Amino acid sequence: MSDTPAADPGPPALRLASTGTLTHGLPVGEVLGVSTLAGARLIAGRSGLNRVVQRLNVMEVPDILAWVKPHELLLTTGYPLRGTPQPLAELVADLDERGLAALAIKPGRYLEQLPPEMIEQADRRGFPLILLPDDVGFDDILNQVLTDILNRQAAVLARTEEVHRALVQIVLGGGGLQEVVDEVAALLEVPVAVLDGDQRVLAGAGTPEQVQAMRAEAARAQHAFPGAGGAAGGAVNGCGRGAHLVVPVVAGGFDHGRIVAHSPGGALREADLGILERAATVAALVVTKQQAVAAVESKYRADYLRDILAGRAGDDDRVVAHCAGFGWDLDRPVMVVVAELDGRPGRGVEERAAQERLAAAWTTAARRHDPGAAVASFAHEVVAVVGADGDLGPGADALASGPVQAMVKEATAMFAEHVAVRRTFSTGVSRTVAAPAALPDAYEQALKAVRVGRQLHGEGARAHFDQLGVYRLLSLVSDPGELHAFVRETLGELAADDEAELVDLRRTLQVLLETNLNVAETARRLHFHYNTLRYRIGKLERMLGPFTEDAHLRLNLTLALHVLRMKGI
């Protein structure tokens, strides 16, 4: 049993409510410090002195549970408890489960003493039990405590409004996230940081170690309170962690990240939550403005790069000078790289998010390995114009070494890390060109490389235009109808996919040509009997001609089969 004077409320701390946010009110320890409770004694539940009191209630009936609310200080003379069939220990448990702050009892006339099991239950749950002096009236307690609560809430509101006006003035004066964070950190006198949804620091005030601690806390809060946008508040005394507050930065229904305050010494107060919430609103405004400006700039850059790749941007000197204003260096040998999402293009939010992630991954990777690279996101692909390695000669493998390989690997890793639904992208690289005037041809080469590479190697393919071999020659035919006509004229019935028997015969022809008409090897690969394969060869020759004897016919058949593999290009 604990019989502790009320004058020592213990260390101040912030109380985390069941909703995941801090509440406005007075901790039980402060309530015990008001003058009307000068003679009150805390007899159990000392660890719950940080519970927040927002309202008061008087217990007049035994079945009080239907009338109580969270964060209440419940007052009673003990009259409703006399002769109640419910054990008082169970009453403590029920009140605690309903989120009450504390129970204050005036003993003597109706309740001589509290049973030990009730006190033990209160201590175990950290539920404060308070013995009131005989000479204090409930009306005096109600008036003074409610007045203090209202005064506290008014002071909190006044301060948060003042902070809000100061932060808005910063934004109206042209300040950004860093200025907002600096102001909040100065007001709270603790480190503060704004993080995006991937825990990247957008702005921070504090040492690198403190910022890292805030990143970890934001990640924990996002995991602990996913339904509330990762909002959390709380305090941890001891273990070297200190108090922290995490508030989501939300605007227009979009979650832009978190604003975090961290105090190793546990100096955060309940009122600081309101300041941080106002700061989150202002930060959302700044982020939204920055995104709007970035979107306009990005569209302008993408439109200009599209004009360059279409040959509509003017002469080389004009293009080079204009791109220099974007930080793009096109006055050097460059290559065009096209990264295209695999799978059927969609129109939903998920597809748009995947395209944005792809653009962000390529922009970051390109800037890291080639600061002068031009990167833009088009409708269904991301295009980068990057510097060519000086050692790369004609036919060299740009994807085997050099900056392009490093960019592809890094962009792939970043894209996979930040996309919730597993997606892949394919990459195509053009030949090296020496002047902007040649970029339209290089762009077409990269497009053909990415799409032919995907057809040949599947999703996630990486292909250089010079590695396409015969497919490179076939891709240079500008009229697809000409290729389709060549396939129909050369393969005849075997060009269609309608009948399984004809598709099977075409497969037999393909393996025969791949093995240079080696009947035994072809039969082994296809698991046919030798005589069955001889019969199939006879049937194929009746349909296509004597290809086993005519080398030119075999060449035509091989090319036609290659064109079929490029279907959809």
C-alpha positions in Angstrom: 0.0 0.0 0.0 1.3 3.5 -1.0 0.5 6.5 1.3 2.2 9.4 -0.5 1.6 13.1 0.0 0.1 14.7 -3.1 2.7 17.5 -3.2 5.2 15.4 -5.2 3.6 14.6 -8.5 6.7 13.0 -9.9 8.6 13.8 -13.2 6.5 15.6 -15.9 5.7 13.6 -19.0 3.4 13.5 -22.0 0.5 11.1 -22.0 -0.4 9.1 -25.1 -4.1 8.8 -25.6 -5.8 5.8 -27.1 -6.2 7.6 -30.4 -2.5 8.0 -30.8 -2.5 11.7 -30.2 -1.8 13.8 -27.1 -4.7 15.2 -25.1 -5.2 18.8 -23.7 -5.8 18.9 -20.0 -4.0 18.7 -16.6 -2.0 15.7 -15.5 -3.3 14.2 -12.2 -0.1 15.3 -10.5 -0.9 19.0 -11.3 -4.5 18.5 -10.3 -3.3 17.4 -6.8 -1.4 20.7 -6.5 -4.5 22.9 -6.5 -5.3 24.6 -3.3 -8.6 22.8 -2.7 -6.8 19.5 -2.7 -4.0 20.6 -0.4 -4.9 17.9 2.1 -5.5 15.1 -0.4 -3.4 12.0 -0.2 -2.4 9.6 -3.0 -2.7 6.1 -1.6 -2.2 4.1 -4.8 -1.3 4.3 -8.6 1.6 6.7 -8.3 2.9 5.6 -11.7 -0.3 7.0 -13.3 0.2 10.6 -12.1 0.8 11.6 -15.8 -2.8 10.6 -16.7 -4.5 13.6 -18.2 -7.7 15.1 -16.6 -10.0 16.8 -19.1 -13.2 16.7 -17.2 -14.7 15.8 -13.8 -17.6 13.7 -12.8 -19.4 12.8 -9.5 -20.3 9.2 -8.7 -23.9 9.1 -7.4 -25.0 5.6 -8.5 -23.4 2.1 -8.3 -23.7 1.5 -12.0 -21.5 4.5 -12.9 -19.7 2.7 -15.8 -22.4 3.7 -18.2 -21.9 7.4 -17.5 -18.1 7.8 -17.3 -15.9 9.1 -20.1 -12.1 8.9 -20.8 -9.9 11.4 -19.0 -12.3 12.0 -16.2 -11.5 12.6 -12.5 -14.3 10.7 -10.7 -15.3 12.1 -7.3 -17.3 10.1 -4.7 -18.2 10.1 -1.0 -18.3 6.3 -1.1 -22.1 6.3 -0.6 -22.8 4.4 -3.9 -20.1 1.9 -3.0 -21.5 0.8 0.3 -22.9 -2.7 0.1 -22.3 -3.0 -3.6 -22.0 -6.6 -4.8 -19.2 -5.6 -7.2 -15.8 -6.0 -5.6 -14.0 -2.6 -5.5 -10.9 -4.1 -7.1 -13.0 -4.9 -10.2 -14.4 -1.4 -10.1 -10.8 0.0 -10.4 -10.1 -2.4 -13.3 -13.3 -1.3 -15.1 -12.6 2.4 -14.7 -9.1 2.0 -15.9 -10.2 0.1 -19.0 -12.6 3.0 -19.8 -9.7 5.4 -19.7 -10.5 7.3 -16.6 -7.7 9.5 -15.2 -8.2 8.8 -11.4 -10.7 8.1 -8.6 -10.9 10.5 -5.6 -12.8 9.2 -2.6 -13.9 11.0 0.6 -13.9 8.2 3.2 -15.4 8.1 6.7 -19.1 8.4 6.8 -20.0 5.7 4.2 -16.7 4.0 3.5 -14.4 3.5 6.5 -11.4 2.3 4.6 -10.5 1.0 1.1 -9.9 -2.8 0.9 -6.2 -3.9 0.3 -7.1 -5.7 -3.0 -8.5 -2.4 -4.4 -5.3 -0.6 -3.6 -3.2 -3.4 -5.0 -5.2 -3.4 -8.2 -4.7 0.4 -8.5 -1.0 0.1 -8.0 -0.7 -2.7 -10.5 -2.6 -0.7 -13.2 -1.0 2.7 -12.3 -4.5 4.0 -11.6 -4.4 6.9 -9.1 -6.5 6.5 -6.0 -6.9 9.7 -4.0 -8.2 10.2 -0.5 -9.9 13.6 -0.1 -10.0 15.6 3.1 -13.3 15.8 5.0 -13.6 19.5 4.9 -13.4 20.0 1.1 -16.6 20.3 -1.0 -17.0 18.7 -4.4 -18.2 22.1 -5.8 -14.9 23.7 -4.8 -12.9 21.0 -6.5 -15.1 21.1 -9.6 -14.8 24.9 -9.9 -11.1 25.2 -9.3 -10.0 22.2 -11.4 -12.3 23.0 -14.4 -11.1 26.6 -14.3 -7.5 25.5 -14.4 -8.2 23.1 -17.3 -9.9 25.9 -19.2 -7.1 28.3 -18.5 -4.6 25.8 -19.7 -6.5 25.1 -22.9 -6.9 28.8 -23.5 -3.2 29.4 -23.0 -2.3 26.5 -25.4 -4.7 27.9 -28.0 -3.3 31.4 -27.7 0.3 30.2 -28.1 -0.5 27.9 -31.0 -2.3 30.7 -32.8 0.7 33.0 -32.3 3.0 30.3 -33.6 0.8 29.7 -36.5 0.8 33.4 -37.5 4.6 33.5 -37.2 5.0 30.4 -39.4 2.6 31.7 -42.0 4.5 35.0 -42.2 7.7 33.0 -42.9 6.0 31.3 -45.8 4.5 34.5 -47.1 8.0 36.1 -46.9 9.3 33.4 -49.3 10.7 31.0 -46.6 10.8 27.3 -47.2 10.8 24.2 -45.1 14.2 24.9 -43.6 13.0 28.2 -42.2 9.8 26.7 -40.8 11.8 23.9 -39.1 14.3 26.4 -37.7 11.5 28.5 -36.2 9.8 25.5 -34.7 13.1 24.3 -33.2 13.7 27.7 -31.7 10.2 27.8 -30.2 10.3 24.3 -28.7 14.1 24.5 -28.0 14.5 20.9 -29.3 15.7 19.4 -32.5 13.0 19.2 -35.3 13.0 17.6 -38.7 10.6 17.1 -41.6 10.8 13.8 -43.4 9.0 12.5 -46.5 7.1 9.2 -46.7 10.4 7.3 -47.3 12.1 8.8 -44.2 14.3 11.1 -46.3 15.1 14.3 -44.5 13.5 17.3 -46.3 14.7 19.8 -43.6 16.2 19.5 -40.2 17.5 21.4 -37.2 19.8 19.4 -35.0 22.9 17.3 -35.1 23.2 14.4 -37.6 22.8 12.0 -34.7 19.6 13.8 -33.6 18.2 13.8 -37.1 18.9 10.0 -37.4 17.1 9.4 -34.1 14.1 11.4 -35.4 14.1 9.3 -38.6 14.0 6.1 -36.6 11.2 7.5 -34.4 9.2 8.5 -37.4 9.5 5.0 -38.9 8.4 3.5 -35.6 5.4 5.8 -35.4 4.4 5.0 -39.0 4.6 1.3 -38.2 2.8 1.6 -34.9 -0.1 3.9 -36.1 -0.6 3.1 -39.8 -4.3 3.9 -39.6 -3.7 7.4 -38.2 -1.1 8.3 -40.7 1.7 7.5 -38.3 0.7 10.2 -35.8 2.1 9.6 -32.3 3.1 11.4 -29.2 4.6 10.1 -26.1 7.4 10.3 -23.6 10.0 7.8 -22.4 12.0 8.6 -19.4 15.2 6.7 -19.0 16.9 4.4 -21.4 18.5 7.4 -23.0 15.6 8.1 -25.5 13.8 11.1 -24.1 10.4 12.5 -25.2 9.3 12.7 -28.9 6.4 13.9 -30.9 5.5 12.8 -34.5 2.8 14.5 -36.5 1.8 13.6 -40.1 2.1 16.3 -42.8 -1.1 15.9 -44.8 -2.6 18.2 -47.5 -5.4 17.5 -50.0 -5.8 14.0 -48.7 -2.1 13.1 -49.5 0.4 12.1 -46.9 3.6 14.1 -47.5 5.6 12.8 -44.6 6.2 13.6 -40.9 7.4 16.4 -38.7 9.3 15.2 -35.7 10.4 16.8 -32.5 12.8 15.0 -30.2 14.0 15.9 -26.8 16.8 13.7 -25.2 16.1 15.4 -21.9 12.3 14.9 -22.0 11.6 18.7 -22.2 8.6 18.4 -24.5 5.3 19.6 -23.0 1.7 18.8 -23.8 1.2 22.2 -25.4 4.0 21.5 -27.8 1.8 19.1 -29.7 -0.4 22.0 -30.8 2.6 23.9 -32.0 3.8 20.9 -34.0 0.4 20.3 -35.5 0.3 23.9 -36.7 3.8 23.5 -38.0 2.7 20.4 -39.9 -0.1 22.4 -41.5 2.3 25.1 -42.6 4.8 22.5 -43.8 2.1 20.8 -45.9 1.5 24.2 -47.5 5.2 24.6 -48.3 5.5 21.1 -49.6 2.4 21.5 -51.8 3.7 24.8 -53.2 7.1 23.3 -53.8 5.5 20.3 -55.6 3.4 22.6 -57.7 6.4 24.6 -58.8 8.5 21.5 -59.4 5.7 20.0 -61.5 5.6 23.1 -63.7 9.3 23.2 -64.0 9.5 19.4 -64.7 6.8 19.7 -67.4 8.7 22.6 -69.0 11.9 20.6 -69.0 10.2 17.5 -70.3 8.5 19.5 -73.1 11.8 21.0 -74.1 13.7 17.6 -74.1 10.8 16.2 -76.1 11.3 19.0 -78.7 15.0 18.2 -78.8 14.4 14.5 -79.4 11.8 15.4 -82.1 14.3 17.8 -83.8 12.1 20.9 -83.1 14.4 22.7 -80.7 16.6 24.6 -83.2 20.3 24.5 -84.1 22.9 22.9 -81.9 24.3 26.2 -80.4 20.8 27.3 -79.3 20.0 23.9 -77.8 23.3 23.7 -75.9 22.9 27.2 -74.5 19.3 26.6 -73.5 20.1 23.3 -71.8 22.9 24.9 -69.8 20.2 26.9 -68.0 18.7 23.6 -66.8 22.1 22.3 -65.7 22.2 19.9 -68.7 25.5 19.5 -70.5 24.8 18.5 -74.1 28.0 20.0 -75.5 29.8 16.6 -75.4 29.4 13.1 -76.8 26.2 11.7 -75.2 23.9 8.6 -75.3 20.2 8.4 -74.9 18.9 6.0 -72.3 15.2 5.0 -72.2 13.7 3.3 -69.1 10.2 1.9 -69.6 7.9 0.3 -67.1 7.1 -3.4 -67.9 3.6 -4.6 -68.2 0.5 -3.1 -69.8 0.3 0.7 -69.2 -2.4 1.6 -66.8 -4.2 4.8 -65.9 -4.8 4.5 -62.1 -3.1 6.1 -59.2 -0.8 3.1 -58.7 0.5 3.4 -62.3 1.1 7.1 -61.9 2.9 6.5 -58.6 5.1 3.8 -60.2 6.0 6.2 -63.1 6.9 9.0 -60.6 9.0 6.6 -58.6 10.8 5.5 -61.8 11.5 9.1 -62.7 12.7 9.9 -59.2 15.0 6.9 -59.1 16.5 7.7 -62.5 16.9 11.4 -61.6 18.8 10.6 -58.4 21.0 8.0 -60.1 21.8 10.2 -63.1 22.6 13.2 -60.9 24.9 11.1 -58.8 26.9 9.7 -61.6 26.6 12.5 -64.2 25.5 15.9 -62.8 25.2 17.2 -66.4 22.7 14.6 -67.5 19.3 15.6 -68.8 16.4 13.5 -67.3 12.7 13.8 -68.0 9.6 11.7 -67.5 7.4 11.2 -70.5 4.0 9.5 -70.7 5.2 5.9 -70.4 9.0 6.1 -70.1 11.8 8.1 -68.5 14.5 9.5 -70.9 18.0 10.4 -69.9 20.7 12.0 -72.0 23.9 11.1 -70.4 27.6 11.6 -71.2 29.3 8.8 -73.1 32.4 7.2 -71.6 35.4 8.6 -73.4 36.8 5.1 -73.8 33.8 3.7 -75.5 34.4 3.1 -79.2 32.0 1.8 -81.9 30.3 -1.4 -80.8 31.5 -1.1 -77.2 29.2 -2.5 -74.5 28.0 0.6 -72.6 26.0 -1.7 -70.3 29.0 -3.7 -69.2 30.9 -0.9 -67.6 31.0 2.8 -67.2 28.5 5.3 -65.8 25.5 3.9 -67.6 25.9 0.6 -66.0 26.2 2.2 -62.6 23.1 4.4 -63.2 21.0 1.4 -64.3 22.0 -0.7 -61.3 21.4 2.2 -58.8 18.1 3.2 -60.4 16.9 -0.4 -60.4 17.7 -0.8 -56.7 16.1 2.5 -55.7 12.9 1.7 -57.8 12.6 -1.7 -56.2 13.0 -0.3 -52.7 10.3 2.3 -52.9 7.6 0.5 -54.9 5.1 -1.4 -52.8 3.8 -3.5 -55.7 6.6 -5.4 -57.4 7.2 -3.7 -60.8 10.2 -3.9 -63.1 11.4 -1.7 -66.0 13.5 -2.4 -69.1 16.3 -0.2 -70.3 17.5 0.7 -73.8 20.7 2.6 -74.7 21.5 4.3 -78.0 24.7 4.7 -79.8 27.0 7.6 -78.9 26.2 10.9 -80.8 28.4 14.0 -80.9 25.8 16.7 -81.4 22.3 17.5 -80.3 21.1 17.3 -84.0 21.7 13.6 -83.8 19.6 13.0 -80.7 16.3 12.3 -82.5 18.0 9.2 -84.1 19.6 8.2 -80.8 16.2 8.4 -79.1 14.7 6.1 -81.7 17.6 3.7 -81.2 17.1 3.6 -77.5 13.3 3.1 -77.9 14.0 0.2 -80.2 16.6 -1.2 -77.9 14.3 -1.2 -74.8 11.4 -2.8 -76.7 13.3 -5.3 -78.7 15.3 -6.2 -75.6 12.2 -6.9 -73.7 10.8 -9.1 -76.5 14.0 -11.1 -76.6 14.9 -11.3 -72.9 11.7 -10.6 -71.0 10.8 -8.0 -68.4 13.7 -6.2 -66.8 15.8 -6.4 -69.9 18.8 -4.1 -70.5 19.9 -3.7 -74.2 22.2 -1.6 -76.2 21.2 -0.8 -79.8 24.5 -2.2 -81.1 23.8 -5.5 -79.3 20.6 -6.2 -81.1 22.4 -7.9 -84.0 20.0 -8.8 -86.9 17.1 -7.3 -84.9 18.8 -4.0 -85.2 18.7 -4.3 -89.0 15.1 -5.4 -88.9 14.1 -2.6 -86.6 15.5 -0.1 -89.1 12.7 -1.0 -91.5 10.4 2.0 -91.2 7.3 0.3 -92.5 6.0 -2.5 -90.2 3.6 -3.5 -92.9 6.5 -4.5 -95.1 7.9 -6.8 -92.4 4.5 -8.4 -91.9 4.1 -9.0 -95.6 7.5 -10.6 -95.7 6.6 -12.9 -92.9 3.3 -14.0 -94.6 5.0 -14.5 -98.0 7.9 -16.5 -96.5 6.1 -18.6 -93.8 2.6 -18.9 -95.4 0.3 -20.8 -93.1 3.0 -21.0 -90.4 2.8 -17.2 -89.8 -0.5 -17.5 -87.9 -1.0 -18.5 -84.3 -4.5 -19.8 -84.7 -3.8 -23.6 -85.0 -1.7 -25.4 -82.4 -0.5 -27.9 -85.1 0.9 -25.1 -87.3 2.5 -23.4 -84.2 4.1 -26.8 -83.4 5.4 -27.1 -86.9 6.9 -23.6 -86.8 8.7 -24.6 -83.6 10.2 -27.6 -85.4 11.4 -25.4 -88.2 13.0 -22.9 -85.8 14.9 -25.6 -84.0 16.0 -27.2 -87.3 17.4 -23.9 -88.4 19.1 -23.2 -85.0 20.9 -26.6 -85.2 21.9 -26.1 -88.9 19.6 -28.9 -90.0 21.1 -31.4 -87.6 18.3 -34.0 -87.6 19.6 -36.0 -84.6 20.1 -32.9 -82.4 16.7 -31.4 -83.4 15.0 -34.7 -82.5 16.8 -34.8 -79.1 15.7 -31.2 -78.3 12.1 -31.7 -79.3 11.9 -35.3 -77.9 10.8 -36.7 -81.2 11.6 -40.0 -82.8 14.0 -39.7 -85.7 11.5 -41.0 -88.2 8.8 -38.6 -86.8 11.2 -35.7 -87.4 11.9 -36.9 -91.0 8.2 -36.9 -91.6 7.8 -33.4 -90.3 10.7 -32.1 -92.4 9.0 -33.5 -95.5 5.7 -31.8 -94.5 7.5 -28.5 -93.9 9.2 -28.7 -97.3 5.9 -29.3 -99.1 4.6 -26.1 -97.3 7.7 -23.9 -97.6 9.9 -25.3 -100.4 13.2 -27.2 -100.4 14.8 -25.3 -97.5 17.1 -28.2 -96.7 18.8 -27.6 -100.0 18.3 -23.9 -100.6 20.5 -21.7 -98.4 18.8 -18.4 -99.5 15.4 -19.9 -98.5 16.8 -20.9 -95.2 18.0 -17.3 -94.7 14.6 -15.9 -95.5 12.9 -18.4 -93.1 15.3 -17.4 -90.4 14.7 -13.7 -90.9 10.9 -14.3 -90.9 11.1 -16.2 -87.6 13.2 -13.3 -86.2 10.5 -10.8 -87.3 7.9 -12.9 -85.5 9.9 -12.7 -82.3 9.7 -8.9 -82.6 5.9 -8.9 -82.7 4.5 -5.9 -80.9 7.4 -3.6 -81.7 
